[in-house]
Amino acid sequence: MGRAAIVLVCVLVPLGGAFILPLVGRISALLRNICALCLVCVSLVCSLLLVPDALAGQVVTWTTSGALGISFTLTADALAVFMAA
């Protein structure tokens, strides 16, 4: 998995979990709590994987372009990685 994909996972896992956890909570509160812990751990591991790049002063960027010339960029610099980890 490339560094840019790790940045994407750091953002999309908690975002997806915010939509999934209420549905899982209807099944079981314990299962919801376990899923929430797993989602946080995945985000933490992805953030920790970006620390060496941040300490080296590198900026990791994920960019996509959509219709009508609209582009979307996620950038992980040293401050962003420090705040996420």
C-alpha positions as CSV (number, residue, x, y, z in Angstrom):
1,M,0.0,0.0,0.0
2,G,1.4,3.3,-1.0
3,R,1.8,6.3,1.3
4,A,-0.9,8.2,-0.5
5,A,-3.3,5.3,0.1
6,I,-2.5,5.3,3.8
7,V,-3.6,9.0,4.0
8,L,-6.8,8.0,2.3
9,V,-7.4,5.2,4.7
10,C,-6.7,7.5,7.7
11,V,-9.6,9.7,6.6
12,L,-12.1,7.2,5.1
13,V,-12.1,4.5,7.9
14,P,-13.4,6.9,10.7
15,L,-15.8,8.5,8.2
16,G,-17.2,5.2,7.1
17,G,-17.4,4.0,10.7
18,A,-19.5,7.1,11.6
19,F,-22.1,5.8,9.3
20,I,-21.8,2.1,10.1
21,L,-21.6,2.2,13.9
22,P,-25.2,3.3,14.5
23,L,-26.4,0.4,12.4
24,V,-24.2,-2.1,14.3
25,G,-25.4,-0.5,17.5
26,R,-28.9,-1.7,16.8
27,I,-27.6,-5.3,16.8
28,S,-25.5,-5.1,19.9
29,A,-23.9,-2.4,22.1
30,L,-20.9,-4.6,22.7
31,L,-20.4,-5.3,19.0
32,R,-20.7,-1.5,18.3
33,N,-18.0,-0.8,20.9
34,I,-15.7,-3.4,19.6
35,C,-16.1,-2.1,16.0
36,A,-15.4,1.4,17.2
37,L,-12.2,0.3,18.9
38,C,-11.1,-1.6,15.7
39,L,-11.8,1.5,13.6
40,V,-9.8,3.7,15.9
41,C,-6.9,1.2,16.0
42,V,-6.8,1.1,12.1
43,S,-6.7,4.9,12.0
44,L,-4.0,5.0,14.6
45,V,-1.8,2.4,12.8
46,C,-2.1,4.3,9.5
47,S,-1.2,7.5,11.3
48,L,1.9,5.8,12.9
49,L,2.9,4.5,9.5
50,L,3.2,8.1,8.3
51,V,5.4,9.3,11.1
52,P,8.7,8.4,9.5
53,D,7.9,10.4,6.4
54,A,6.8,13.3,8.6
55,L,10.0,13.2,10.6
56,A,12.0,13.2,7.3
57,G,10.1,16.4,6.3
58,Q,8.2,14.8,3.5
59,V,4.7,15.7,2.6
60,V,2.4,12.8,1.5
61,T,-0.4,13.8,-0.9
62,W,-3.3,12.0,-2.4
63,T,-5.1,13.8,-5.3
64,T,-8.0,12.9,-7.5
65,S,-9.7,15.0,-10.2
66,G,-13.4,14.8,-10.9
67,A,-15.9,16.1,-13.4
68,L,-15.9,19.8,-14.4
69,G,-12.3,20.3,-13.4
70,I,-13.0,19.8,-9.6
71,S,-10.1,18.2,-7.8
72,F,-9.8,16.8,-4.3
73,T,-6.5,16.6,-2.4
74,L,-5.5,15.1,1.0
75,T,-2.2,16.2,2.3
76,A,-0.3,14.8,5.3
77,D,2.5,17.0,6.5
78,A,4.4,16.9,9.8
79,L,1.7,18.8,11.7
80,A,-1.2,16.8,10.4
81,V,0.6,13.5,11.2
82,F,1.5,14.7,14.7
83,M,-2.1,15.7,15.4
84,A,-3.5,12.4,14.0
85,A,-1.1,10.2,16.0
